[in-house]
């Protein structure tokens, strides 16, 4: 999975240079590529435990409770200084991303994975994309939406507005990824996820 991410970045760097993209964007992608290469080398060089691998356990389905604990999954975006585009990264989320993709491979499609959570989206719109990556990897890929920037261009819009500065000393213009577009298409795409359960037990409300 890491090698695929590196290959995608190499493709993105080459495309940006060909299209004479902004230098900061190319540098950002090259920096991310170096981080992934270092991570891949570390994993290859680390001593391996002589244990049963996940693939050898015979698991063919996953039921994940409290799925919101895994929404800090790494994404890459060329958006710069845009609020609402969270790029925090957690190893447990990266690990979880691989497991539904494995289940998808052995089941021949997007089935066998159930996510349960009362707060699938709470802080930023990137969390919706992350949930779709877990549960709709094949659907996103077939529609050319497997990268966040492609997804954001299709379903989101950056809005600039006047807001109070964090210091409380005045106001500033801040750009945020805060508006959804093509909402009927997005709702239809999300509606294809027949194996996700968003549960709020306090309100006894199921979607």
N, C-alpha and C positions, 0 to 999 in steps of 0.2 A: 504494500500500500504506500509506503514511504517512497519507494522507487517510482511509482506512478505519479506521485505528487512532484517529485524532482523532474520527471519527464515533462509534466504539464508546465512547470516553471520554465524549463529550457525552451519549450515551444512559445510560451508567452514572451520571453525575453527576445527571441528571434523575431517574433511578429512585431513587437514594439519598436525594435531597431529598424525593421523594414519600413514601418509606417512612420518612422521618425517621431516616436512617442516622447513624452516628457522624461528628462534624465532621472528625476527623482523616482519615477515609477520603475525604470529599469534597475536602478540601484537598489530599490526596495526588494524587487524580485530576486536579484542576485544575492542580496543579504539573506533572504529566506531560503534560497537554494543552498547556500553554504551551511546554514543551521541544520537543514534536513540531511545534508551529506554527512555532517559531523555526528548527528543522531544515528544515522544508518551505520556508520563505521563503529560507533560505540556499541551498538547492539550486536554487530558481527563479532567484535573483539571480546565482548563480555563472556565469561565462562558460562556454559550451559548446564543447567541441572538435568540429571538423568531421571526425568519424570515423564508421565503420560502427557502428551500434548492435547490441547483442546479438541483438535480434529479427531483424536483417538478415543474420545469419551463417548461417542455415539450420540451426541446431542443433535437433534433435528428441529428443535423449537426453543424459543426464548420468551419468557414472560418477565418483564422488567417493571417492578413497582418503584414508585418515587422516581420516575424517569427524568424529572427536572434536574436531578443531581448530575446529569450527564450532558447538559446543554452547553457547557463550556468546551465545545469541540473546536479545534483549530480551523479557521477559515483564512483564506488569503484574499485581500481586496486591494485594488489600486486606489480606492477612495482615501483621501488624505484630509485629516482634521475635520472629519464628519462625525457628529455625534450619532449615537444609535447603531454604529457599526462596531460591535464588540469583537475583539480579536484575542480574547483571553484563551488560554490553552491549558487543558488538564489531561494528564496521561491516562486517567481512567476513562475519559471520554474518547480519546483516540483508540484505546483498546476496545471499548464498546463498539466503535464504528466498524471495526473489522469483523466482529461476531455476526451482526445481521447480514453483512455481505457474504460471509461464509454460508450462513443458513440459506440465503437466497440462491447461492450456487448449487448446493446439494438438493434443494427443493425445486429447482428449475423455475424459480420466479419469486415474486415478493409475497411470501406467505410463511407462516411459522414464527412470526415475531409480533408480540403484543406489548405495547407500552401503556402503563397506567400512571396518570399524574393529575393533580388538581390544578397545576400551574404550568402548562406547557410553554407559555410565553409570559414573561414577567418584566424583563428589563429592556430588551431591544428586539427589533424585528429580525435580526440575524438568527435568533433562537428558532423562529419558524423554519428558516432554511435548514438549520441543523437537524430539526426533527424530521424534515423531509429527506435529508441525507440518510438518516438512520432507516427510514421506513419506505422511501421511494427512490432509492438509488438508481434502479433500472429506469423508472419513468423519467427522472430528471436527465439522465444520460441520453435517452432516446430523443429528448426534446431539446438537446443542446443547452441544458440548464445546470449541468453538474458543477460549474464554477459559480461562486457567489456573485461576481460582477455581472455575469450573464443573467442570473436569476433576478438580481436587483434591477437591471435595465428593463426587464420584462414586467416586473410586478411592483416596483417601488419608485419613489421619487425623492430627491434631496430638496428640502425646503429651507430657505434662509429666513430667519425672523429675528426681531429684536427681543432680547431677554436679559434678565438681571445677571450681572457678572457674579461668579462664585464668591468674590471678595465682598460683595454687597456694596461696592463703592460707586456703581454706575451701571450702565447698560452696554450691551455689545451685540453685534450681528453674529449669530451662530448658525451654521449649516447643520442640519440633522436629516438623517434618513428616516423620515417620519410619516410618509404618506404612501398609501397603497394605490396602485393603478391596476387596470385590467382585473378588477376584483372578481367578476363572474368566472373568468378563466381560472383564477387562483383557487376559488372556492370549488370549482369542478375538479381541479387537479387534486386538492386536498381530500375531496370526497371519494377519490379512488382508494384512499387508505381505509380499507374495511377492517383492519386489524389493529387500530389504535383506539384506546379507551381513555378519554379525559374525564377523570372522576373528581368531584368535589363532595366529599362525604358530609361536610358540615351543612351543605345546602341540598344534599341528596339529588344532585343534578348530574345527569349523564349525557354526554354527547357521543 
